[in-house]
Amino acid sequence: MNSRQKHYEPKLYYDFHKLSKTHPDLTKFFNIDPISKQPRFKFTTESTNLLFKYILLDELNIDVLELQTDHLCPVIPSRIQYLLNVKEVLVDSGLLRTESPNDESIRGIDIGTGYYGIYALLAYALFKWSMIGTDIDEQALRNLDRILIKNGLTDAIKTCHSDLFNGVMIDGQKLVHFTICNPPFYGSEEELKLAYQEKGFKSTEHALVIGSDSELIYKGRSSIPGHEGNIGELGFVQNMIDESYKLRDKIVWFSSIVSKKSNIKRLVDYLSQDGTPVPHKTNN
């Protein structure tokens, strides 16, 4: 965490024990560490999902309604950290004043917003930024629409059925200041199963991260020279880069999470082929 962020309001750490006082169904996930003799929280699919729901409810007054075990329930702090990085870029590029992070004129797009639209919800709850959440999964968008209606956020956050940027409706009179994306990591069901097995899980059903196919798998092909067979995260981000050129007059900053370090160099090299600068890097 850098010096500019450490005094900022959004919380990156939460007291699970305190949270369990309000939500007793969390208490069953505590046990006593045999060495430290201190309470230790056990992370499971169920406990992670409950933390997701209760942190949003208690900290940000957002009700995500019913939890679905077959969709991603994101970890809140890492999503907040991404948005703090976006905020830093907006400040450094003069689009946002440091002393006024809550600027309703800031507009963003969340590519692959998912079943709960977590980035869009956090961006508005923390900074009052207007958001468009896109996804290819119509069921996910319907659920997000229900959440937006429940929380009175239909004016601040819009949804759009779209594959990457194809089909995104952007008001021609308004600039979009940034895009964010947490791309699917895997290129096939086999790759997903292998990754889970390498982490010690017997099957995908026992993993902490469980999601739908569209949330975890991308079967589109990459056109990076020498990497035409790449799918998953690399193919997704590369295709997003290709489509971004069509919207460079309407969107200021394009961004994405890249989970595999080996993919970062490949993507930077791809961007550099036509002289595109890569001015901002972060290790967060």
C-alpha positions in Angstrom: 0.0 0.0 0.0 1.5 3.3 -0.9 1.7 6.5 1.2 -1.1 8.2 -0.6 -3.5 5.4 0.0 -2.8 4.4 3.6 -4.8 7.4 5.1 -7.7 6.9 2.8 -11.2 5.9 4.0 -11.9 2.6 2.2 -11.0 -0.3 4.5 -8.6 -3.0 3.2 -8.8 -5.1 6.4 -11.8 -6.3 8.4 -12.3 -7.6 11.9 -14.0 -11.0 11.3 -14.5 -11.6 15.0 -16.4 -8.3 15.3 -18.4 -9.1 12.3 -19.4 -12.4 13.8 -21.0 -10.6 16.7 -23.6 -9.1 14.3 -23.8 -12.2 12.2 -23.7 -15.4 14.4 -23.6 -17.7 11.4 -19.9 -16.8 11.1 -19.0 -18.1 14.5 -18.8 -21.7 13.4 -15.8 -20.9 11.2 -13.6 -19.9 14.1 -11.3 -22.3 15.8 -8.4 -21.9 18.2 -4.9 -22.0 16.7 -3.0 -24.7 18.6 0.2 -22.6 18.7 -0.9 -19.0 19.3 -4.1 -20.1 21.2 -5.9 -17.3 19.3 -9.1 -17.5 17.3 -8.4 -18.4 13.7 -10.9 -18.0 10.9 -11.4 -20.9 8.5 -11.9 -19.9 4.9 -14.3 -22.1 3.0 -16.6 -21.4 0.1 -19.4 -20.8 2.5 -17.5 -18.6 4.9 -16.0 -16.5 2.0 -19.5 -16.0 0.5 -20.9 -14.9 3.9 -18.0 -12.5 4.4 -18.7 -11.0 1.0 -22.4 -10.4 1.8 -21.9 -9.1 5.4 -19.0 -6.8 4.6 -21.0 -5.1 1.9 -24.1 -4.9 4.1 -22.4 -3.6 7.3 -19.7 -1.4 5.8 -21.4 0.0 2.7 -25.1 -0.7 3.3 -25.4 -2.7 0.1 -27.7 -5.7 0.0 -26.7 -8.3 -2.6 -29.8 -10.4 -1.9 -29.5 -14.1 -2.2 -26.0 -15.7 -2.5 -25.5 -18.2 -5.3 -22.9 -20.9 -4.7 -22.2 -21.3 -8.5 -21.1 -17.7 -9.0 -18.0 -15.8 -7.9 -18.3 -14.0 -4.5 -15.4 -11.6 -4.8 -12.9 -10.8 -2.0 -13.7 -7.2 -1.1 -10.3 -5.8 -0.1 -8.5 -6.7 -3.4 -11.3 -5.1 -5.4 -11.0 -1.9 -3.3 -7.3 -1.9 -3.9 -7.8 -2.0 -7.7 -10.2 0.9 -7.4 -7.7 2.8 -5.3 -5.1 2.3 -8.1 -7.6 3.6 -10.6 -8.2 6.6 -8.4 -4.4 7.3 -8.3 -4.2 7.2 -12.1 -7.1 9.6 -12.4 -5.5 12.0 -9.9 -2.0 11.7 -11.6 -3.5 12.4 -15.0 -5.5 15.5 -13.8 -8.9 13.9 -14.2 -9.7 13.9 -10.5 -8.6 16.2 -7.6 -7.0 14.4 -4.6 -9.2 16.3 -2.2 -12.4 15.4 -4.1 -12.4 11.7 -4.8 -16.2 11.6 -4.6 -16.8 13.1 -8.1 -20.1 12.1 -9.7 -18.8 13.3 -13.1 -16.3 10.4 -13.2 -17.6 7.6 -15.4 -16.3 4.1 -15.7 -17.0 0.7 -17.4 -16.6 -2.7 -15.7 -15.9 -5.3 -18.4 -17.4 -8.6 -17.3 -19.2 -7.2 -14.3 -20.4 -10.6 -13.1 -23.3 -11.8 -11.1 -22.9 -9.2 -8.3 -21.3 -6.3 -10.2 -18.9 -5.8 -7.4 -16.6 -3.2 -9.0 -19.5 -1.1 -10.1 -21.1 -1.3 -6.7 -17.8 -0.4 -4.9 -17.0 2.4 -7.3 -20.2 4.2 -6.6 -20.4 3.4 -2.9 -16.8 4.6 -2.2 -16.4 7.4 -4.7 -19.8 8.1 -6.2 -18.5 7.3 -9.7 -21.1 6.5 -12.4 -20.6 3.0 -13.8 -21.7 0.8 -16.7 -21.4 -2.9 -16.0 -21.1 -5.2 -19.1 -21.3 -9.0 -19.4 -22.1 -11.7 -21.9 -24.1 -13.6 -19.2 -27.7 -12.3 -19.3 -28.5 -14.1 -16.1 -25.7 -12.2 -14.3 -27.1 -8.9 -15.7 -30.6 -9.8 -14.6 -29.4 -10.5 -11.0 -27.3 -7.3 -11.0 -30.4 -5.3 -12.1 -32.3 -6.8 -9.1 -29.5 -5.7 -6.8 -29.5 -2.2 -8.3 -33.3 -1.9 -7.9 -33.1 -3.1 -4.3 -30.4 -0.6 -3.4 -31.8 2.4 -5.4 -28.8 2.5 -7.7 -30.4 2.3 -11.1 -29.5 5.9 -12.0 -25.9 5.6 -10.9 -25.1 2.1 -12.4 -26.3 0.9 -15.8 -26.0 -2.7 -17.2 -25.2 -3.7 -20.8 -25.2 -7.1 -22.5 -21.9 -6.9 -24.3 -19.0 -9.0 -25.4 -15.9 -7.0 -24.4 -16.6 -3.5 -25.8 -18.8 -4.7 -28.7 -22.2 -3.4 -28.0 -21.3 -1.0 -25.2 -23.5 2.1 -25.4 -21.5 5.2 -24.7 -23.1 8.6 -24.6 -21.3 10.5 -27.4 -21.4 13.7 -25.3 -19.8 12.2 -22.2 -16.2 11.0 -21.8 -15.6 7.6 -20.1 -12.6 8.1 -17.8 -11.6 4.5 -17.2 -12.4 0.8 -17.7 -11.7 -2.0 -15.2 -11.7 -5.7 -15.8 -11.1 -8.9 -13.9 -10.7 -11.3 -16.8 -11.4 -15.1 -16.8 -8.1 -16.8 -15.9 -8.5 -20.1 -17.7 -8.9 -21.3 -21.3 -10.7 -24.5 -20.8 -12.4 -26.8 -18.2 -9.3 -29.0 -18.3 -7.0 -26.1 -17.4 -9.3 -25.0 -14.6 -9.4 -28.5 -13.1 -5.6 -28.9 -13.3 -5.0 -25.5 -11.6 -7.3 -26.5 -8.7 -5.6 -29.9 -8.4 -2.2 -28.2 -8.2 -3.5 -26.1 -5.4 -4.5 -29.2 -3.5 -8.3 -29.3 -4.2 -9.8 -32.7 -5.0 -12.2 -31.1 -7.4 -13.6 -27.7 -8.5 -16.4 -28.2 -6.0 -14.0 -28.1 -3.1 -12.2 -25.0 -4.3 -12.5 -21.6 -2.5 -13.1 -19.9 -5.8 -16.2 -21.2 -7.5 -17.8 -19.5 -10.5 -19.7 -19.9 -13.7 -18.0 -20.8 -16.9 -18.1 -17.2 -18.2 -16.5 -16.0 -15.0 -13.6 -18.4 -15.0 -13.1 -19.6 -18.6 -12.5 -17.7 -21.9 -12.2 -19.8 -25.0 -11.6 -16.9 -27.5 -8.3 -17.1 -29.4 -5.4 -14.7 -29.0 -3.8 -13.1 -32.1 -0.5 -12.2 -30.4 2.2 -13.4 -32.9 3.6 -16.6 -31.7 0.8 -17.1 -29.2 -2.1 -17.8 -31.5 -3.2 -20.8 -29.4 -3.5 -18.8 -26.2 -6.9 -18.5 -24.7 -7.9 -17.6 -21.1 -6.6 -14.5 -19.6 -4.0 -13.7 -22.3 -6.5 -14.1 -25.1 -9.2 -12.1 -23.3 -6.9 -9.1 -22.5 -5.4 -9.1 -26.0 -8.8 -9.0 -27.6 -9.8 -6.3 -25.3 -6.7 -4.3 -26.3 -7.7 -4.8 -30.0 -11.2 -3.5 -29.4 -10.0 -0.6 -27.3 -8.5 1.2 -30.3 -12.0 1.8 -31.7 -13.0 3.7 -28.5 -9.8 5.6 -27.8 -11.5 8.9 -28.5 -14.3 8.1 -26.0 -12.3 6.4 -23.2 -9.3 7.8 -21.4 -7.8 4.9 -19.5 -8.1 1.2 -20.2 -7.1 -1.2 -17.5 -7.3 -4.9 -16.5 -6.0 -7.2 -13.9 -3.3 -9.6 -15.2 -2.8 -12.5 -12.8 0.0 -14.3 -14.5 3.4 -12.5 -14.6 4.4 -14.3 -17.8 1.4 -12.6 -19.5 2.4 -9.1 -18.5 5.5 -9.1 -20.7 3.6 -10.6 -23.6 0.9 -8.0 -23.4 3.4 -5.1 -23.0 5.3 -6.3 -26.1 2.0 -6.5 -28.0 1.1 -3.0 -27.1 4.6 -1.8 -28.0 4.3 -3.1 -31.6 2.5 0.0 -32.8 4.3 2.4 -30.4 1.6 2.4 -27.8 3.2 3.7 -24.5 2.7 1.8 -21.3 3.1 4.7 -18.8 1.7 3.3 -15.6 2.6 0.1 -13.9 1.6 -1.2 -10.4 2.7 -4.2 -8.4 -0.5 -4.1 -6.3 
